[in-house]
Every structure is written in C-alpha cells, then in structure tokens.
Amino acid sequence: MPRPKRNLLATAQETASPPAALDDNHAIARVRKAEGKNLYLVELPNHPDPLLVELPSRFRSQIWIKRGGYVLIDTAAFLDRDNKLDGEIVNVVREEKEWRKQSYWPLEFTKKPAYPEESEDEKSTVGKMPPIDDSDGRD
C-alpha cells in the first residue's frame, strides 16, 4: 500500500524554503554521486575529502536527489556511532535561487557563467565575415 499523499505534501512543504539560519553542525554540500542504498557521496566547500551521508527514510522515494544538486547535511548525526557514515541529509535544496540569496550559502558554490566574458584581446570571430583585404591581386 503506498504512502498517504499527505506525507508527500508535508515533505515537499518542509523542503520548499531555506531555514533562516544554520546550526553549528549543519552544512551545505554538493552531491557528487549516489553510492546506493540511500547513501550519497557529497563534497563540502573547503574540505578536500568527500563525505558519505545517508538519506533519512522520510525522504526516500519521495524526493529525488540528482548529481550536482545541493543538500543540507548534519555532520553530528553519527558522531556517537562507530561506522563509515559521516552525516545525515537534513534537507534537500529544491529552490536553489532562494537558497543562494541566504547569507550562509558558501562562496565556493556560486554559479559561474557558462560563457566567460570576452576580453578586448580575444574577440571572437564566430559568425562574422572575414576582413576585406585589397591585396588579392584582383582588379
């Protein structure tokens, strides 16, 4: 029997907006890859090693996490247990524009433009006609 629709709507409502402030043990991380069995490999800003985090049961089969997406993790969730998990996913970033406006959004995760601005030295000639040269030898 499937889960009631109210659970799905409550989970979607919970993840719709960013929190006003983050706790000390919470951090925003980028999802690097899914490891299977609701485990994800994430990277933190200014942290060289990736972390293995778990997706709690309230998000399973309700909210999908794509590679390159962002999640809010709790790094203190598994400190008392002796296992390979480094944290737990607390929230999934769905409305990325709203989250980026928050003061706690890491500068390392800012969006870079797809096409860097052209400098004066390197003008692109794509789609332009070649310059007219009068030294063709034609009269």
Solvent accessible surface area in square Angstrom, and as a share of the most:
residue,aa,sasa,rsa
1,M,234,1.04
2,P,118,0.74
3,R,122,0.44
4,P,55,0.35
5,K,140,0.59
6,R,172,0.63
7,N,65,0.34
8,L,66,0.33
9,L,107,0.53
10,A,60,0.46
11,T,12,0.07
12,A,30,0.23
13,Q,138,0.61
14,E,89,0.40
15,T,0,0.00
16,A,37,0.28
17,S,65,0.42
18,P,22,0.14
19,P,45,0.28
20,A,101,0.78
21,A,77,0.59
22,L,44,0.22
23,D,87,0.45
24,D,156,0.81
25,N,54,0.28
26,H,40,0.18
27,A,28,0.22
28,I,4,0.02
29,A,0,0.00
30,R,70,0.25
31,V,3,0.01
32,R,101,0.37
33,K,98,0.41
34,A,68,0.52
35,E,79,0.35
36,G,39,0.37
37,K,185,0.79
38,N,53,0.27
39,L,34,0.17
40,Y,26,0.10
41,L,36,0.18
42,V,0,0.00
43,E,38,0.17
44,L,27,0.14
45,P,32,0.20
46,N,134,0.69
47,H,75,0.33
48,P,121,0.76
49,D,90,0.47
50,P,48,0.30
51,L,20,0.10
52,L,25,0.12
53,V,0,0.00
54,E,42,0.19
55,L,6,0.03
56,P,18,0.11
57,S,65,0.42
58,R,97,0.35
59,F,0,0.00
60,R,68,0.25
61,S,90,0.58
62,Q,28,0.12
63,I,18,0.09
64,W,202,0.71
65,I,25,0.13
66,K,151,0.64
67,R,185,0.68
68,G,37,0.36
69,G,12,0.11
70,Y,19,0.07
71,V,0,0.00
72,L,5,0.03
73,I,0,0.00
74,D,23,0.12
75,T,43,0.25
76,A,35,0.27
77,A,34,0.26
78,F,16,0.07
79,L,142,0.70
80,D,130,0.67
81,R,139,0.51
82,D,152,0.79
83,N,71,0.36
84,K,147,0.62
85,L,28,0.14
86,D,58,0.30
87,G,0,0.00
88,E,51,0.23
89,I,0,0.00
90,V,39,0.22
91,N,14,0.07
92,V,7,0.04
93,V,16,0.09
94,R,112,0.41
95,E,84,0.38
96,E,53,0.24
97,K,165,0.70
98,E,73,0.33
99,W,0,0.00
100,R,56,0.21
101,K,161,0.68
102,Q,55,0.25
103,S,119,0.77
104,Y,44,0.17
105,W,19,0.07
106,P,22,0.14
107,L,146,0.73
108,E,79,0.35
109,F,8,0.03
110,T,67,0.39
111,K,155,0.66
112,K,163,0.69
113,P,99,0.62
114,A,91,0.71
115,Y,188,0.71
116,P,108,0.68
117,E,162,0.73
118,E,111,0.50
119,S,57,0.37
120,E,142,0.64
121,D,135,0.70
122,E,131,0.59
123,K,120,0.51
124,S,45,0.29
125,T,107,0.62
126,V,135,0.78
127,G,86,0.82
128,K,130,0.55
129,M,172,0.77
130,P,101,0.64
131,P,127,0.80
132,I,164,0.83
133,D,89,0.46
134,D,133,0.69
135,S,91,0.59
136,D,93,0.48
137,G,72,0.70
138,R,202,0.74
139,D,192,0.99
